[in-house]
Amino acid sequence: MKRFEGIYPAIITPIDENEEINEKALAQVIEKTIGQGVSGFYVSGSTGESFLLRDEQRVQLIKAVCAIVDGRCDVIANIGTFSTRASIKMANAEMERMGLPSMDEEKMVAEVTAAADVLRPHITNTIPVMHEAVASGKSILFEGAQGAYLDVDFGTYPFVTSSNTSSAGACTGTGVPPHKIDRIIGVCKAYTTRVGSGPFVTEDEEISNHLHSMGREFGATTGRPRRCGWADGVLLRFSAMFNGFDEMAMTNLDGYDKCPEIKICTGYDLDGEILAYPPATVDEWERCKPVYETVPGWMQDISACRSWEEIPENARKFVKRMSELIGCPVTTVGVGPDREQTIAVK
């Protein structure tokens, strides 16, 4: 054996003198490593001597690894440098192992090729394009995706995504430097929701049932009901801090239309200590209890309102109180899904 193919965490794939994968030796190494209690293997496409496997070799490798592992742990392959056909073959090998129908190679190649033809004219180095736009005085709007607490650095780790969903992601994801961004607008709901697992201090069955009964807060793809809770001033205050919000846009104010009273979380009780910001660890976060203040609701439909003056007094007081707790002004509120249902706060 003269070359080795790296597989995470700590095993090697022997390559024989004919530059073919020695599956017998590979099986011996994998069995030994599984016996050490690993949770999965990462298969790459190069060797310790910077030797790149050919596409067909990498397909052979992933098939061999999947067959030897036989579902006992995860197998993850780096297919970034595979050709389209090799990638399909590798994926089909995994689909076959899982007992799922394989893809039609010719049909998939045709679809990918057609998509590439559409996308190709729009692919370029976008950093110079944006810097030229900034230099010429044009406005650029970056829209974030996912909530601030799914941020890999500042979120409820490990219940997060893999990137920066905070305002900092506008820089790290685009190449526009921080000093060129002159306004940051936060977006929140009047209540709180969460998708999936993780700490949720204000989660409450009463408000969840209320919102779900209105046909709100169901997953767009799965249709599953989202976790719901009362307004959380602690979360919003901390989010405004690490995102640097200049102002806040609050949506779904009409979700409270039929609530005689509304609870607002002003602090977290962690084992008797009242916190103004979330604790450092998820374990502590899970132990926190909400400290509420209760304000009167407005008990009327506000979806037809089109100006701040039309918004009921109790609703205006709620918005003003949330501005105080957040530490930045709420400048717009939403009373429905349509554009004309977005109202400027005065």
Phi, psi and omega per residue, in radians:
M1 nan 2.335 -3.077
K2 -2.143 -0.267 3.129
R3 -2.364 2.799 -3.110
F4 -2.354 2.396 3.106
E5 -1.729 2.144 -3.070
G6 -1.310 2.331 3.039
I7 -2.296 2.186 3.141
Y8 -1.299 2.443 0.251
P9 -1.593 -0.642 -3.018
A10 -2.725 0.744 3.121
I11 -2.222 2.904 -3.106
I12 -2.219 2.587 3.046
T13 -1.775 1.992 -3.126
P14 -1.182 2.390 3.022
I15 -1.972 2.180 -3.038
D16 -1.432 -3.085 -3.059
E17 -1.095 -0.391 3.115
N18 -1.617 0.232 -3.120
E19 1.015 0.632 3.041
E20 -1.969 2.698 -3.114
I21 -1.345 2.211 3.125
N22 -1.519 1.675 -3.005
E23 -1.180 -0.534 3.115
K24 -1.143 -0.833 3.115
A25 -1.152 -0.640 3.105
L26 -1.053 -0.772 -3.140
A27 -1.080 -0.690 -3.141
Q28 -1.103 -0.740 -3.127
V29 -1.196 -0.734 -3.128
I30 -1.130 -0.786 -3.129
E31 -1.060 -0.706 3.127
K32 -1.108 -0.719 -3.093
T33 -1.267 -0.692 3.068
I34 -1.030 -0.657 3.112
G35 -1.106 -0.317 3.113
Q36 -1.531 0.006 3.025
G37 1.539 0.463 3.130
V38 -1.242 2.719 -3.140
S39 -1.720 -0.157 3.132
G40 3.082 2.949 3.118
F41 -2.129 2.471 3.032
Y42 -1.942 2.092 -3.083
V43 -1.802 2.107 3.120
S44 -1.844 -2.985 -3.045
G45 -2.079 0.307 -3.142
S46 -2.433 2.875 -3.104
T47 -1.831 3.032 3.097
G48 -1.124 -0.281 3.115
E49 -1.796 0.404 -3.134
S50 1.059 0.509 3.104
F51 -1.597 2.088 -3.131
L52 -1.527 2.262 3.034
L53 -1.226 2.555 3.012
R54 -1.228 2.781 -3.121
D55 -0.938 -0.793 -3.103
E56 -1.149 -0.540 3.088
Q57 -1.188 -0.702 -3.136
R58 -1.180 -0.645 3.033
V59 -1.073 -0.795 3.097
Q60 -1.027 -0.736 -3.103
L61 -1.107 -0.852 -3.090
I62 -1.149 -0.652 3.071
K63 -1.081 -0.769 -3.112
A64 -1.140 -0.790 -3.133
V65 -1.087 -0.801 3.131
C66 -1.049 -0.715 -3.122
A67 -1.154 -0.721 -3.114
I68 -1.239 -0.755 -3.138
V69 -1.161 -0.692 3.045
D70 0.901 0.809 3.045
G71 1.375 0.050 -3.082
R72 -1.327 -0.349 3.043
C73 -2.795 3.062 -3.069
D74 -1.314 2.600 3.001
V75 -2.227 2.087 3.134
I76 -2.049 2.280 -3.098
A77 -2.049 2.429 3.020
N78 -1.511 1.840 -3.075
I79 -1.892 0.261 -3.042
G80 -1.014 -0.547 -3.096
T81 -1.799 0.147 3.100
F82 -1.247 2.641 2.927
S83 -1.239 2.883 -3.121
T84 -1.020 -0.813 -3.098
R85 -1.151 -0.709 3.127
A86 -1.131 -0.659 3.112
S87 -1.106 -0.727 3.122
I88 -1.133 -0.749 3.127
K89 -1.073 -0.748 3.138
M90 -1.130 -0.747 3.117
A91 -1.120 -0.703 3.126
N92 -1.121 -0.605 3.085
A93 -1.079 -0.721 3.122
E94 -1.227 -0.692 3.096
M95 -1.067 -0.740 3.121
E96 -1.084 -0.734 3.126
R97 -1.070 -0.590 -3.105
M98 -1.540 0.018 3.124
G99 1.328 0.423 -3.120
L100 -1.864 2.710 -3.136
P101 -1.160 2.503 -3.118
S102 -1.482 2.880 3.109
M103 -1.457 2.628 3.014
D104 -1.366 1.955 -3.028
E105 -1.036 -0.843 -3.086
E106 -1.120 -0.710 3.140
K107 -1.141 -0.732 -3.117
M108 -1.188 -0.719 3.107
V109 -1.059 -0.725 3.134
A110 -1.110 -0.737 -3.132
E111 -1.157 -0.771 -3.137
V112 -1.144 -0.721 3.137
T113 -1.103 -0.743 3.129
A114 -1.122 -0.718 3.107
A115 -1.130 -0.701 3.134
A116 -1.094 -0.656 3.129
D117 -1.114 -0.622 3.126
V118 -1.278 -0.717 -3.044
L119 -1.393 -0.502 -2.987
R120 -0.932 -0.757 -3.123
P121 -1.150 -0.302 -3.073
H122 -1.729 0.052 -3.109
I123 -1.733 2.135 3.134
T124 -2.767 3.092 2.993
N125 -1.356 1.772 -2.992
T126 -1.360 -0.279 -3.082
I127 -1.081 -0.871 3.082
P128 -1.065 -0.622 3.135
V129 -1.058 -0.809 -3.122
M130 -1.229 -0.666 3.117
H131 -1.138 -0.631 3.071
E132 -1.140 -0.676 3.120
A133 -1.135 -0.747 3.114
V134 -1.101 -0.779 -3.108
A135 -1.108 -0.527 -3.129
S136 -1.536 0.049 3.078
G137 1.530 0.181 3.123
K138 -1.330 2.706 3.105
S139 -1.631 2.405 3.084
I140 -2.163 2.259 3.110
L141 -1.939 2.090 3.025
F142 -1.764 2.267 3.124
E143 -1.940 2.151 -3.141
G144 -1.386 2.758 3.074
A145 -2.147 2.556 -3.128
Q146 1.236 2.818 -3.054
G147 -1.371 2.778 -3.114
A148 -1.050 -0.563 -3.068
Y149 -1.481 0.120 2.917
L150 -1.690 0.047 3.108
D151 -1.075 2.335 -3.048
V152 -1.124 -0.454 -3.132
D153 -1.696 -0.716 -2.998
F154 -1.902 -0.016 -3.084
G155 -1.505 -2.952 -3.097
T156 -1.469 1.090 -3.111
Y157 -0.981 2.354 0.181
P158 -1.601 0.172 -3.111
F159 -1.524 1.144 -3.043
V160 -2.403 3.095 3.006
T161 -1.687 -2.965 -2.989
S162 -1.741 0.146 -3.048
S163 -2.433 -3.120 3.102
N164 -1.563 1.883 3.107
T165 -1.619 -0.037 3.080
S166 -1.339 3.088 -3.115
S167 -1.068 -0.445 3.115
A168 -1.052 -0.469 3.130
G169 -1.105 -0.377 3.092
A170 -1.136 -0.500 3.106
C171 -1.514 -0.889 -3.081
T172 -1.157 -0.433 -3.108
G173 -1.631 -0.158 -3.042
T174 -2.203 -0.434 -3.074
G175 1.580 0.024 3.022
V176 -1.472 2.164 -3.042
P177 -1.251 2.738 -3.060
P178 -0.972 -0.672 -3.049
H179 -1.257 -0.112 3.079
K180 -1.609 -0.133 3.111
I181 -1.668 2.080 -3.003
D182 -1.967 0.042 3.140
R183 -2.761 2.284 -3.141
I184 -2.208 2.114 -3.125
I185 -1.955 2.117 3.053
G186 -1.471 2.658 3.089
V187 -2.212 2.236 3.116
C188 -2.464 2.827 2.970
K189 -1.545 2.790 3.111
A190 -1.207 -0.389 3.033
Y191 -2.038 -2.938 -3.085
T192 -2.162 2.448 3.057
T193 -2.354 2.770 3.067
R194 -2.555 2.478 3.044
V195 -1.860 2.241 3.098
G196 1.462 -2.971 -3.049
S197 -1.371 2.950 3.099
G198 2.219 2.857 -3.095
P199 -1.115 2.491 -3.103
F200 -2.657 1.564 -2.956
V201 -1.147 -0.696 -3.058
T202 -1.648 0.174 3.129
E203 -0.959 2.342 -3.003
D204 -2.610 2.286 -3.094
E205 -1.153 -0.640 -3.099
E206 -1.074 -0.919 -3.117
I207 -1.231 -0.546 3.080
S208 -1.078 -0.872 3.139
N209 -1.079 -0.679 3.134
H210 -1.074 -0.849 -3.099
L211 -1.204 -0.700 3.134
H212 -1.166 -0.587 3.112
S213 -1.173 -0.392 3.091
M214 -1.490 -0.020 -3.106
G215 1.437 0.302 -3.114
R216 -1.768 2.823 2.958
E217 1.073 0.931 2.962
F218 -2.067 2.479 -3.112
G219 -0.997 2.317 -3.092
A220 -1.122 -0.581 -3.108
T221 -1.652 -0.839 -3.034
T222 -1.563 -0.418 -3.066
G223 1.361 0.036 -3.138
R224 -1.293 2.498 3.111
P225 -1.154 2.361 3.072
R226 -1.348 2.713 3.002
R227 -1.278 2.371 -3.055
C228 -2.272 2.645 3.108
G229 -2.690 3.060 3.136
W230 -1.270 2.925 3.106
A231 -0.981 2.357 -3.057
D232 -2.095 1.705 3.131
G233 -1.149 -0.477 3.140
V234 -1.172 -0.866 3.133
L235 -1.061 -0.795 -3.087
L236 -1.190 -0.643 3.117
R237 -1.095 -0.803 -3.135
F238 -1.195 -0.680 3.112
S239 -1.095 -0.739 3.100
A240 -1.089 -0.569 -3.131
M241 -1.196 -0.952 -3.027
F242 -1.444 -0.226 3.033
N243 -1.627 -0.356 -3.118
G244 1.253 0.705 -3.101
F245 -1.077 2.343 2.978
D246 -1.511 -0.500 3.140
E247 -2.778 2.961 -3.085
M248 -2.275 2.406 2.991
A249 -1.847 2.129 -3.086
M250 -1.875 2.146 3.137
T251 -1.794 2.970 2.992
N252 1.071 0.515 3.073
L253 -1.052 -0.539 -3.139
D254 -1.227 -0.136 3.075
G255 -1.132 -0.334 3.138
Y256 -1.665 0.105 -2.995
D257 -0.939 -0.583 -3.067
K258 -1.862 0.290 3.134
C259 -1.660 2.055 3.100
P260 -1.155 -0.530 3.084
E261 -2.376 2.638 -3.132
I262 -2.222 2.317 3.108
K263 -1.686 2.379 3.087
I264 -2.144 2.161 3.114
C265 -1.402 2.113 -3.118
T266 -1.857 -0.223 -3.135
G267 -2.906 2.913 3.081
Y268 -1.948 2.335 3.056
D269 -1.691 1.862 3.109
L270 -1.879 1.742 3.111
D271 0.928 0.695 3.092
G272 1.666 -0.209 3.098
E273 -1.710 2.260 -3.119
I274 -1.567 2.129 -3.096
L275 -1.837 2.427 3.058
A276 -1.549 -0.317 -3.140
Y277 -2.322 2.780 3.116
P278 -1.046 2.629 3.112
P279 -1.269 3.060 -3.014
A280 -1.364 -0.473 -3.037
T281 -2.106 2.679 3.123
V282 -1.135 -0.634 3.118
D283 -1.021 -0.760 3.094
E284 -1.197 -0.683 3.140
W285 -1.021 -0.737 -3.135
E286 -1.120 -0.441 -3.122
R287 -1.520 -0.159 -3.083
C288 -1.226 2.496 3.042
K289 -2.011 2.502 -3.104
P290 -1.304 2.471 2.977
V291 -1.805 2.001 -3.014
Y292 -1.851 2.606 2.768
E293 -2.069 2.561 -3.063
T294 -1.965 2.303 3.122
V295 -2.127 2.676 -3.141
P296 -1.245 2.524 3.060
G297 -1.432 -2.993 -3.097
W298 -2.052 -0.263 2.974
M299 0.870 0.803 3.031
Q300 -2.739 2.740 -3.128
D301 -1.321 2.115 -3.135
I302 -1.889 0.132 -3.060
S303 -1.166 -0.343 3.140
A304 -1.580 -0.087 3.137
C305 -1.172 2.464 3.134
R306 -2.240 0.029 3.101
S307 -2.528 2.775 3.141
W308 -1.077 -0.577 -3.138
E309 -1.160 -0.473 3.136
E310 -1.389 -0.318 3.141
I311 -1.195 2.319 -3.131
P312 -1.013 2.645 -3.066
E313 -1.006 -0.758 -3.114
N314 -1.129 -0.578 3.094
A315 -1.209 -0.704 3.095
R316 -1.111 -0.699 3.113
K317 -1.119 -0.677 3.108
F318 -1.060 -0.815 -3.121
V319 -1.097 -0.762 3.124
K320 -1.099 -0.693 3.115
R321 -1.132 -0.704 3.114
M322 -1.127 -0.639 3.079
S323 -1.044 -0.736 3.131
E324 -1.091 -0.759 -3.095
L325 -1.234 -0.649 -3.100
I326 -1.251 -0.655 -3.107
G327 1.639 0.139 3.009
C328 -2.562 2.705 -3.037
P329 -1.259 2.425 2.926
V330 -1.449 1.987 -3.013
T331 -1.777 -0.331 3.056
T332 -2.462 2.611 3.045
V333 -2.251 2.611 3.089
G334 -1.919 2.347 3.127
V335 -2.063 0.320 3.130
G336 2.945 3.089 -3.019
P337 -1.417 -0.277 -3.060
D338 -1.459 2.718 -3.084
R339 -1.048 -0.696 -3.119
E340 -1.243 -0.129 3.095
Q341 -1.619 0.206 3.003
T342 -1.691 2.156 -2.962
I343 -2.090 2.340 3.072
A344 -1.328 2.318 3.119
V345 -1.476 2.350 3.125
K346 -2.007 nan nan
